[in-house]
Amino acid sequence: MALAQRSGCGQTIALEIEDRQRVPATDTLLRLALVLDVSASWLAYGMGDRLAPNLPQSQTALGDRLRLVRTNGELSLAELGRRTGMSPRAIAKIENGGQSGIDVIESLAKALEVSAGWLAFGMGPSVFASPRRGRPPRIRPSALRQEEVAVPLGEEPVQ
């Protein structure tokens, strides 16, 4: 259990995380990422560059990002609580530097429509580009050249 010792999380915690019996808190995950020399955002959520550098983070940085996004979106603690199923008090505790599991951060990020990796660790873009909505642009058949028209297998192109 050299990993547990090097990360300072304890053998039991490391085994429970590995066996998926425990969801790690953001600070535990960051320590594991530092020891494994991988990005905390990648380790937690599979987002971003696997080898991005990890910067030392404080829990207040997470809280500051959470408060910033919530207030910019003009959401009260109660409204964010309704969207996530959390109590306003629990959200306030995270905003004030309290510990939180990566699953809770993911739930908050989803409700706030921001990247969980950014919210938890300040890594990557804060918001993902939204996929294009609606129908693709209509292409007039006369605008296509003959060789660009798709022909099902086994059929001859129309001349």
N, C-alpha and C positions, 0 to 999 in steps of 0.2 A: 504494500500500500504506500509506495513512495509518493504517488500522486497526492494522496490524502495528506501526507506529512508536509510535502512541499507547498501545497495550497493552504494548509492550515485549517482544513474543514473537518478533520476527524475521519477516522476509518469507517465508522458506522454511517455517517452522512454520505460519504463517497459511495459506499456500497448501495445504500438506499436510492441514491440518484441513478446509479448505474443500472439497478434492477427496476427502475421506474416506479419505485414505491414512494418517492419524495420528489416534489418539484422544488428546484433550488431557488433561493432568493437571489436577487440581482447581484449582491455583493459576493456571494459564494460562487456564482457563475463567473463573475469577472476574475476572481482569484484562480479558478480552474482554467480559464482561457489564458491567463498570463503564464501559468505553468506549462500548459499544452502548446503555447506559442501560436494560438489561433485567435481570430477575432471573436470577442464576446457576442457580438450581434449574430455572427455566423453560427457559433456554438448554440446559442439560445433559440434562434428563429430560422436558421438556414438562410439568412439574408446577408447580402453584401459580399465583400471580398474575404475569403477564408483567412488570408494572411494580413489583413489590415492591422495596423498597430493599435494596441489598447492603451488608452490614456487613463491614468489613475482617476477614478471618479469618486465623488462623494454622493451620499444619498440625497443631499440637498440639491445637487445638480439635477437629479431625476425629478425631485419635487418642484424645482424651479421650472423645468420644461413642462411638467404636467400643469402647473398653475398658469403658465404663459398660454398654452394652447386652450385650456378651459376658459380663461378670461377673454382671450381674443375671439373665441367662438361665442362669447356672451352666455356661457352656461353656468348656472349655479351649481353648487355642490349637490343639491337635491336632484336637479335634472340629470347630471352626470350619473348620480347614484341610480336613478330610475333606468337609465340606458344600460347600465352595467350590472344591475342587481346588487350593488354594494351600498353600504350605508354612507351618508355624507361624512360622518365622523371618520370612517376608514379612509376615505379619499383625502380628507383634510390631514390625517396622520401621515399619509404618503407625501403630500405636498410639503409637510413640515419636516421631512427627512426620515420618516419611518421606513422600516424594511417592508419589502413586498416580494412575492414570488413572481417568476417570469410569466406565469399563467394570468395573474392579475393584471400585470402590465400589458399583456397582449389584449386582454378584454378592454382595458382603458383605451389603448391605442385604436382598437377597432371602433369603439364608440366615438372617439374624437377624430377618426379618419386620418390618422398619422401612422407612420412606420413604427412598429414595436421596437425595432433595433435603435431607432433614433430616440424614442421616448425613454427607453431603459438605459442606453449607453451613450447617447449623443453621437451615434455613428450613422453615416449614410444620410440620404435625403430625408427630410422630415415628412414629406408627403410624396406618395407615389403618383406618377402621372396617371390620370384616369383613362381607362380605355375609351376609344372613340365610340360614341353611341349613335344609333340609327343605322340606316342602310348605307352600304357603300355607294359611291357615285355611279350613276347610270352611264354605261358606255354604249354609244350608238353602234350597231352592227357595222355600219358603213365606215366607222373609224378604225376597225380592225383590218389588218392585212390578212390575206388567206392563210399564211403560215402561222399566224398567231391564234387562229381559231382552234380550239380543242376538238379533237375527233376521238370518239370512243374507240377502244381497242377493237380491231377486227373490222372496222368500217373504213371505207375509202372517203377521202375528202371530196366534197362537191365542187366541181369545176365550173 
